[in-house]
């Protein structure tokens, strides 16, 4: 029998997926093969849908880190991040966001657990942190025992580094509590944005790690100690950068050890439930729409056809910033007083390998599910939200609950199905839901920023387009020019229209 490599076994273990070690070994999957695995490959191996998502996220983080460092094994469990020879970067003055994360009650854990069990938990905790941090474009700067310091904005900067840091922090808080083991883990996170002198420093062993000098990392560390269990605190400087994206609770000025002046502190409650990135960033008043009257008229004309039972598909294509999202916003504003159902799916650059991510997010928001409520309450909300379907052999609520990783009493009914069968039935159920909604009222179904769409959602789009010819559905897929969906090239849908969105004159 094949034996798993130590590196691969440790990597799977850190992500709470140790049960697949032998499966990978029997199929000759080595550590170096991980970046080549696809969602279909994992399904053939018998990986469950939830674990498939988790594996793809971890592989995506591994690939991203490997591209930056040139290393084949980018997800590391070392105490310091050590760049290869010749990659040392001198210290420089930068505006970054610093995150500090700490495991709660580690001293008590060391008293309850033997060292080997404790080390496994800490490894899994570090793996959860590094996966989230790297997936959102951050860098693990250093591990301090059970503490983690990360930088967002150095050495690679993004326009939304502060938001990326908070997204990662929320994901860490959620993920750490789900780590399987003899005890339930908890953590707390502090985030602060500001100027620092940041670079790589040498230690006594001649290896290198990242460090930042200035008030910003100190405040982030102090915020972490102030935070309640499983919460994220941010400074005023970070609030100014993320308030359009996250709901925050004002905790007022707080005295922090080592900081001369009181710091205004905010608790992150969660991401705002705006329908799109555009609406999250433009919550105030907008200037009048200029130079888009013909495109808007076309969309409204297609909406009129939809209300008459003539399904329509629009591919809205254009370069970044040209006004695709604003056009969708105007369409929704024009029909807001008409009876209709809106299904707005926002694709994400952070989840392009997370199966059905935009669909999951849309259902959770529409059904008003919250992370902290019991699974039984989530099931009740799903039953209230989902339309009644009568032609499914498996109860739709069961499939949707499985998609959302919500436990149900009759979950065993899915155990007789293969992962591929579950996926196929889930896609069919999602399409039947859309058709059922359209029977109730004309339905506007939007998939925004489809250039970031995951493969599973792309399969869903293919089936939707083949089924809505005589349904009251207007499907709009917005994207950048580099996105080339197969259903446009094949021209199998005569009711499909490609609408280019050029720069206004």
C-alpha positions as CSV (number, residue, x, y, z in Angstrom):
1,X,0.0,0.0,0.0
2,X,1.3,3.5,-0.9
3,X,2.6,5.5,2.0
4,X,1.9,9.3,2.1
5,X,4.8,11.7,2.1
6,X,5.4,13.5,5.4
7,X,5.1,17.0,3.8
8,X,1.7,16.2,2.3
9,X,0.4,14.5,5.4
10,X,1.5,17.4,7.6
11,X,-0.1,19.9,5.2
12,X,-3.4,18.0,5.1
13,X,-3.3,17.7,8.9
14,X,-2.8,21.4,9.4
15,X,-6.0,22.1,7.4
16,X,-8.0,19.5,9.3
17,X,-8.2,17.1,6.3
18,X,-6.0,14.3,7.6
19,X,-8.6,11.7,6.7
20,X,-7.6,12.1,3.0
21,X,-3.9,11.4,3.5
22,X,-4.2,7.7,2.5
23,X,-6.5,8.5,-0.4
24,X,-4.0,10.9,-1.8
25,X,-1.2,8.4,-1.3
26,X,-3.1,5.6,-3.1
27,X,-3.6,7.9,-6.1
28,X,0.1,8.9,-6.2
29,X,-0.7,12.6,-5.3
30,X,2.4,14.2,-4.0
31,X,2.9,17.6,-2.5
32,X,4.1,19.1,-5.8
33,X,0.9,17.9,-7.5
34,X,-1.4,20.0,-5.3
35,X,-1.5,23.1,-7.6
36,X,-2.7,20.9,-10.5
37,X,-5.7,19.5,-8.7
38,X,-9.2,20.6,-9.9
39,X,-12.6,20.5,-8.3
40,X,-13.4,17.5,-10.6
41,X,-10.3,15.7,-9.5
42,X,-11.2,16.1,-5.8
43,X,-14.8,14.8,-6.5
44,X,-13.4,11.7,-8.2
45,X,-11.3,11.1,-5.1
46,X,-14.5,11.1,-3.0
47,X,-13.8,14.4,-1.2
48,X,-17.0,15.8,0.2
49,X,-18.4,19.1,-1.1
50,X,-17.5,21.0,2.1
51,X,-14.0,19.6,2.3
52,X,-13.6,20.1,-1.5
53,X,-14.1,23.9,-0.9
54,X,-11.7,23.9,2.0
55,X,-9.0,22.1,0.0
56,X,-9.3,24.4,-3.0
57,X,-9.0,27.4,-0.8
58,X,-5.9,26.0,0.8
59,X,-4.4,25.1,-2.6
60,X,-5.2,28.6,-3.9
61,X,-3.3,30.1,-0.9
62,X,-0.5,27.7,-1.5
63,X,-0.2,28.7,-5.2
64,X,-0.4,32.4,-4.4
65,X,2.3,32.1,-1.8
66,X,4.4,30.0,-4.1
67,X,4.2,32.6,-6.9
68,X,5.5,35.2,-4.5
69,X,8.3,33.2,-2.9
70,X,9.2,30.8,-5.7
71,X,9.0,28.0,-3.2
72,X,7.3,24.7,-3.9
73,X,6.1,24.4,-0.3
74,X,4.7,27.8,0.5
75,X,2.4,26.9,3.4
76,X,4.9,26.6,6.2
77,X,4.8,25.7,9.9
78,X,8.0,27.4,10.8
79,X,8.4,30.1,13.3
80,X,9.8,32.7,10.9
81,X,9.1,33.5,7.2
82,X,12.5,33.0,5.5
83,X,12.9,34.4,2.0
84,X,15.3,32.6,-0.3
85,X,18.8,33.9,-1.0
86,X,18.8,37.1,-3.0
87,X,15.2,38.0,-2.1
88,X,16.0,40.1,0.9
89,X,14.2,43.4,0.9
90,X,15.6,46.5,2.6
91,X,13.4,48.3,5.1
92,X,11.2,51.0,3.6
93,X,8.5,53.5,4.7
94,X,5.0,52.2,3.8
95,X,1.4,52.6,4.7
96,X,0.1,49.1,5.6
97,X,-2.4,47.3,7.7
98,X,-1.1,45.1,10.5
99,X,-3.1,42.2,12.0
100,X,-2.4,40.4,15.3
101,X,-4.2,37.2,16.1
102,X,-3.8,35.2,19.3
103,X,-5.1,31.9,20.6
104,X,-7.2,32.3,23.7
105,X,-6.4,30.2,26.8
106,X,-3.3,28.5,25.5
107,X,-1.9,28.2,29.0
108,X,-5.0,26.3,30.2
109,X,-4.8,24.2,27.1
110,X,-1.2,23.2,27.9
111,X,-2.4,22.0,31.3
112,X,-5.3,19.9,29.9
113,X,-3.5,18.3,26.8
114,X,-0.4,16.4,26.3
115,X,2.3,18.2,24.3
116,X,1.7,16.3,21.1
117,X,-2.1,16.9,21.0
118,X,-1.4,20.6,21.8
119,X,1.1,20.9,19.0
120,X,-1.4,19.4,16.5
121,X,-4.0,22.0,17.6
122,X,-1.5,24.8,17.3
123,X,-0.4,23.6,13.9
124,X,-4.0,23.5,12.7
125,X,-4.6,27.0,14.1
126,X,-1.6,28.3,12.3
127,X,-2.7,26.7,9.1
128,X,-6.1,28.3,9.4
129,X,-4.5,31.7,10.0
130,X,-2.0,31.4,7.1
131,X,-4.6,30.1,4.7
132,X,-6.9,33.1,5.3
133,X,-4.1,35.6,5.4
134,X,-2.6,34.5,2.1
135,X,-5.9,34.0,0.3
136,X,-6.6,37.7,0.9
137,X,-3.2,38.8,-0.3
138,X,-1.5,39.3,3.1
139,X,1.8,37.9,4.4
140,X,2.5,36.1,7.6
141,X,5.3,38.1,9.1
142,X,6.0,36.1,12.2
143,X,4.6,33.5,14.6
144,X,4.9,34.3,18.3
145,X,4.1,30.9,19.9
146,X,0.3,30.9,19.5
147,X,0.3,34.5,18.2
148,X,0.4,35.5,14.5
149,X,1.4,38.8,13.0
150,X,0.5,39.6,9.4
151,X,1.0,42.4,7.0
152,X,-1.4,43.6,4.3
153,X,0.2,46.1,1.9
154,X,3.8,44.9,2.1
155,X,5.6,43.6,0.2
156,X,2.7,43.6,-2.2
157,X,0.1,46.4,-2.0
158,X,-3.6,46.4,-3.1
159,X,-6.0,49.3,-3.0
160,X,-8.2,47.5,-0.5
161,X,-5.6,46.1,1.9
162,X,-7.4,47.2,5.0
163,X,-10.6,45.5,3.9
164,X,-8.6,42.4,2.9
165,X,-7.2,42.3,6.5
166,X,-10.6,42.5,8.1
167,X,-12.0,39.8,5.7
168,X,-9.1,37.5,6.7
169,X,-9.6,38.3,10.4
170,X,-13.3,37.4,10.3
171,X,-12.5,34.2,8.4
172,X,-9.9,33.2,11.0
173,X,-12.3,33.8,13.9
174,X,-14.9,31.6,12.1
175,X,-12.4,28.9,11.0
176,X,-10.5,28.5,14.3
177,X,-13.7,27.6,16.2
178,X,-14.3,24.8,13.7
179,X,-11.0,23.1,14.1
180,X,-11.6,19.5,15.2
181,X,-9.9,18.3,18.3
182,X,-10.3,17.4,22.0
183,X,-11.2,21.0,22.8
184,X,-12.9,23.9,21.0
185,X,-10.4,26.7,20.1
186,X,-11.0,30.4,20.3
187,X,-9.0,33.4,19.2
188,X,-9.1,37.2,19.1
189,X,-7.8,39.6,16.5
190,X,-6.6,43.3,16.4
191,X,-6.2,45.3,13.2
192,X,-4.6,48.7,12.7
193,X,-3.7,50.7,9.6
194,X,-0.9,53.3,9.4
195,X,2.6,54.2,8.5
196,X,5.5,51.9,9.4
197,X,9.1,51.2,8.5
198,X,8.8,47.6,7.3
199,X,11.4,45.2,5.9
200,X,13.2,41.9,6.5
201,X,15.5,41.6,9.5
202,X,18.2,39.0,10.4
203,X,18.4,37.2,13.7
204,X,21.2,35.4,15.4
205,X,20.8,32.3,13.2
206,X,21.3,34.4,10.1
207,X,17.8,33.7,8.9
208,X,15.3,36.4,8.0
209,X,11.8,37.4,9.1
210,X,9.6,40.4,8.5
211,X,9.1,43.2,11.0
212,X,7.5,46.6,11.1
213,X,8.6,49.5,13.3
214,X,6.1,52.2,14.3
215,X,3.0,52.7,16.4
216,X,0.7,50.8,14.0
217,X,1.9,47.2,15.0
218,X,1.9,48.2,18.6
219,X,-1.8,49.4,18.4
220,X,-2.8,46.2,16.5
221,X,-1.2,44.0,19.2
222,X,-2.9,46.0,22.0
223,X,-6.3,45.8,20.2
224,X,-5.9,42.1,20.1
225,X,-5.5,41.9,23.9
226,X,-8.5,44.1,24.4
227,X,-10.8,42.1,22.1
228,X,-13.4,39.7,23.5
229,X,-13.2,36.1,22.6
230,X,-13.8,35.4,18.9
231,X,-14.1,39.0,18.0
232,X,-12.1,41.5,15.8
233,X,-11.3,45.0,16.9
234,X,-10.0,47.7,14.5
235,X,-8.6,51.2,15.1
236,X,-10.0,54.5,13.8
237,X,-7.5,54.6,11.0
238,X,-8.8,51.2,9.8
239,X,-12.4,52.2,10.3
240,X,-12.0,55.0,7.8
241,X,-10.9,52.5,5.2
242,X,-13.4,49.8,5.7
243,X,-16.6,51.4,7.0
244,X,-18.3,51.1,3.6
245,X,-17.7,47.4,3.6
246,X,-18.3,46.2,7.2
247,X,-20.8,46.8,10.0
248,X,-19.0,48.2,13.0
249,X,-19.8,48.7,16.7
250,X,-18.4,51.9,18.2
251,X,-16.6,51.1,21.5
252,X,-15.4,54.6,22.0
253,X,-11.9,55.8,23.0
254,X,-9.9,53.2,24.8
255,X,-6.7,53.5,26.8
256,X,-4.1,51.1,25.4
257,X,-0.9,50.1,27.2
258,X,2.1,51.8,25.7
259,X,0.1,54.2,23.6
260,X,0.1,57.9,24.8
261,X,-3.3,59.0,23.5
262,X,-6.6,57.1,23.8
263,X,-7.5,55.1,20.6
264,X,-11.0,55.1,19.2
265,X,-11.9,51.4,18.9
266,X,-14.5,49.6,16.8
267,X,-15.7,46.0,16.9
268,X,-16.3,44.3,13.5
269,X,-19.8,42.8,13.4
270,X,-19.6,41.4,9.9
271,X,-19.6,42.3,6.2
272,X,-22.4,44.6,5.1
273,X,-25.1,42.9,3.1
274,X,-24.9,45.3,0.1
275,X,-26.0,43.6,-3.1
276,X,-22.7,44.4,-4.9
277,X,-19.2,45.9,-4.4
278,X,-20.5,49.1,-6.1
279,X,-23.3,49.5,-3.6
280,X,-21.0,48.9,-0.7
281,X,-18.6,51.6,-1.8
282,X,-21.3,54.1,-2.9
283,X,-23.8,54.1,0.0
284,X,-24.4,57.8,-0.4
285,X,-25.9,59.9,-3.2
286,X,-24.7,59.4,-6.8
287,X,-24.2,61.9,-9.6
288,X,-26.6,61.6,-12.6
289,X,-25.9,58.8,-15.0
290,X,-24.3,60.3,-18.2
291,X,-23.5,58.6,-21.5
292,X,-25.4,55.3,-20.8
293,X,-28.9,56.0,-22.0
294,X,-28.8,53.6,-24.9
295,X,-27.4,50.7,-22.8
296,X,-30.0,51.4,-20.0
297,X,-32.8,51.5,-22.6
298,X,-31.7,48.1,-23.9
299,X,-31.8,46.6,-20.5
300,X,-35.2,48.0,-19.8
301,X,-36.4,46.7,-23.1
302,X,-35.2,43.3,-22.2
303,X,-36.9,43.5,-18.9
304,X,-40.2,44.3,-20.6
305,X,-39.8,41.1,-22.7
306,X,-39.1,39.1,-19.6
307,X,-42.3,40.2,-18.0
308,X,-44.1,38.8,-21.1
309,X,-42.5,35.4,-20.5
310,X,-39.6,35.7,-22.9
311,X,-36.4,34.8,-21.0
312,X,-33.4,37.0,-21.7
313,X,-29.6,36.7,-21.1
314,X,-27.3,39.7,-21.2
315,X,-23.5,39.6,-21.1
316,X,-22.4,43.0,-19.9
317,X,-18.7,43.4,-20.7
318,X,-16.3,46.3,-20.1
319,X,-13.0,47.3,-18.7
320,X,-12.7,48.0,-14.9
321,X,-14.2,51.3,-13.9
322,X,-16.2,51.9,-17.1
323,X,-19.6,51.8,-15.4
324,X,-20.9,48.2,-15.5
325,X,-22.0,48.2,-11.8
326,X,-23.5,51.7,-12.1
327,X,-25.6,50.5,-15.0
328,X,-26.9,47.6,-13.0
329,X,-27.6,49.9,-10.1
330,X,-29.7,52.2,-12.4
331,X,-31.6,49.2,-13.8
332,X,-32.5,48.0,-10.3
333,X,-33.5,51.6,-9.4
334,X,-35.9,51.8,-12.4
335,X,-37.7,48.6,-11.5
336,X,-37.6,48.8,-7.7
337,X,-41.3,49.7,-7.5
338,X,-42.4,46.9,-9.8
339,X,-43.3,43.5,-8.4
340,X,-40.2,41.4,-9.0
341,X,-37.6,39.2,-7.3
342,X,-33.9,40.2,-7.3
343,X,-31.2,37.5,-7.0
344,X,-27.8,39.4,-6.9
345,X,-24.7,37.2,-6.9
346,X,-21.4,38.9,-6.3
347,X,-18.3,37.0,-7.5
348,X,-15.1,37.6,-5.5
349,X,-11.4,37.7,-6.4
350,X,-10.7,35.9,-3.1
351,X,-13.0,33.0,-3.8
352,X,-12.5,32.1,-7.5
353,X,-11.8,28.5,-6.5
354,X,-14.5,28.2,-3.8
355,X,-17.4,26.2,-5.3
356,X,-20.7,28.1,-5.6
357,X,-19.4,31.0,-3.5
358,X,-21.6,33.7,-5.0
359,X,-24.6,31.5,-4.8
360,X,-24.0,30.6,-1.1
361,X,-23.5,34.2,-0.2
362,X,-26.7,35.2,-2.0
363,X,-28.8,32.6,-0.3
364,X,-27.4,33.3,3.2
365,X,-28.2,37.0,2.8
366,X,-31.6,36.5,1.2
367,X,-32.6,33.9,3.9
368,X,-31.0,36.2,6.6
369,X,-28.8,33.5,8.0
370,X,-26.3,34.5,10.7
371,X,-23.1,32.7,11.7
372,X,-24.0,32.4,15.4
373,X,-27.5,31.0,15.2
374,X,-28.3,27.3,15.6
375,X,-28.5,25.0,12.6
376,X,-32.2,24.3,13.4
377,X,-32.9,28.0,13.2
378,X,-31.1,28.2,9.8
379,X,-33.1,25.3,8.5
380,X,-36.3,27.0,9.5
381,X,-35.3,30.2,7.7
382,X,-34.3,28.2,4.6
383,X,-37.7,26.5,4.5
384,X,-39.3,29.9,4.7
385,X,-37.2,31.4,1.9
386,X,-36.9,28.6,-0.6
387,X,-39.7,28.1,-3.1
388,X,-41.7,24.9,-3.0
389,X,-40.3,22.3,-5.5
390,X,-42.2,19.1,-6.1
391,X,-40.2,17.2,-8.7
392,X,-37.0,16.5,-6.7
393,X,-36.2,13.0,-5.4
394,X,-34.0,14.6,-2.7
395,X,-35.6,17.3,-0.5
396,X,-34.3,20.7,-1.8
397,X,-33.8,22.0,1.7
398,X,-31.4,19.1,2.3
399,X,-29.3,19.9,-0.7
400,X,-29.2,23.6,-0.1
401,X,-28.4,23.0,3.6
402,X,-25.5,20.8,2.5
403,X,-24.3,23.5,0.1
404,X,-24.3,26.0,3.0
405,X,-22.6,23.5,5.4
406,X,-25.7,23.5,7.7
407,X,-26.4,20.2,9.5
408,X,-29.8,18.5,9.2
409,X,-31.4,15.5,10.8
410,X,-31.8,13.7,7.5
411,X,-28.3,14.4,6.2
412,X,-27.7,10.6,6.0
413,X,-29.9,10.6,2.8
414,X,-27.0,12.2,0.9
415,X,-24.5,9.5,2.1
416,X,-25.7,7.1,-0.6
417,X,-24.8,9.7,-3.4
418,X,-21.4,10.3,-4.8
419,X,-19.9,13.9,-4.6
420,X,-20.6,14.3,-8.3
421,X,-24.2,13.2,-7.9
422,X,-24.7,15.7,-5.1
423,X,-23.1,18.4,-7.2
424,X,-25.4,17.7,-10.2
425,X,-28.5,17.5,-8.1
426,X,-27.5,20.7,-6.3
427,X,-27.1,22.5,-9.6
428,X,-30.5,21.2,-10.8
429,X,-32.2,22.3,-7.6
430,X,-30.7,25.8,-7.9
431,X,-32.1,26.1,-11.5
432,X,-35.5,24.8,-10.4
433,X,-35.5,27.4,-7.6
434,X,-34.8,30.2,-10.1
435,X,-37.7,28.9,-12.3
436,X,-40.0,28.7,-9.3
437,X,-39.2,32.2,-8.3
438,X,-40.0,33.4,-11.8
439,X,-43.4,31.8,-11.6
440,X,-44.1,33.9,-8.6
441,X,-42.8,37.2,-10.0
442,X,-40.5,38.4,-12.9
443,X,-37.0,37.7,-11.7
444,X,-33.8,39.7,-12.2
445,X,-30.8,37.4,-11.7
446,X,-27.4,39.1,-11.7
447,X,-24.0,37.5,-11.6
448,X,-21.6,40.4,-11.1
449,X,-17.8,40.3,-11.9
450,X,-18.1,36.9,-13.5
451,X,-14.4,37.0,-14.5
452,X,-13.9,35.8,-10.9
453,X,-16.5,33.1,-11.1
454,X,-15.7,29.6,-9.8
455,X,-16.0,26.5,-12.1
456,X,-19.1,25.1,-10.3
457,X,-21.0,28.4,-10.6
458,X,-20.0,28.6,-14.3
459,X,-21.6,25.1,-14.7
460,X,-24.7,26.5,-13.0
461,X,-24.8,29.4,-15.4
462,X,-24.6,27.1,-18.4
463,X,-27.7,25.2,-17.2
464,X,-29.6,28.3,-16.3
465,X,-29.1,29.7,-19.8
466,X,-30.4,26.4,-21.4
467,X,-33.5,26.5,-19.2
468,X,-34.9,30.0,-19.1
469,X,-36.0,30.6,-22.7
470,X,-39.7,30.7,-21.7
471,X,-39.3,31.8,-18.1
472,X,-39.7,35.3,-16.7
473,X,-36.0,35.6,-16.0
474,X,-33.6,38.3,-17.0
475,X,-30.1,36.9,-16.4
476,X,-27.3,39.6,-16.5
477,X,-23.7,38.5,-16.3
478,X,-21.2,41.4,-15.9
479,X,-17.6,40.8,-16.6
480,X,-14.3,42.2,-17.9
481,X,-13.4,41.7,-21.6
482,X,-11.0,38.7,-20.8
483,X,-14.0,36.6,-19.7
484,X,-15.1,34.3,-22.5
485,X,-18.0,32.0,-21.4
486,X,-18.5,28.9,-23.5
487,X,-22.2,29.7,-24.0
488,X,-21.3,32.8,-26.0
489,X,-18.9,31.0,-28.3
490,X,-21.3,28.2,-28.9
491,X,-24.2,30.6,-29.6
492,X,-26.7,28.0,-28.4
493,X,-29.0,30.6,-27.0
494,X,-30.8,32.9,-29.5
495,X,-32.1,35.0,-26.6
496,X,-28.6,35.8,-25.4
497,X,-27.3,39.3,-26.1
498,X,-23.7,40.6,-25.5
499,X,-23.6,44.2,-24.5
500,X,-20.2,45.9,-24.6
501,X,-19.8,48.8,-22.2
502,X,-17.3,51.2,-23.8
503,X,-16.0,54.4,-22.2
504,X,-18.6,57.2,-22.4
505,X,-17.7,60.0,-24.8
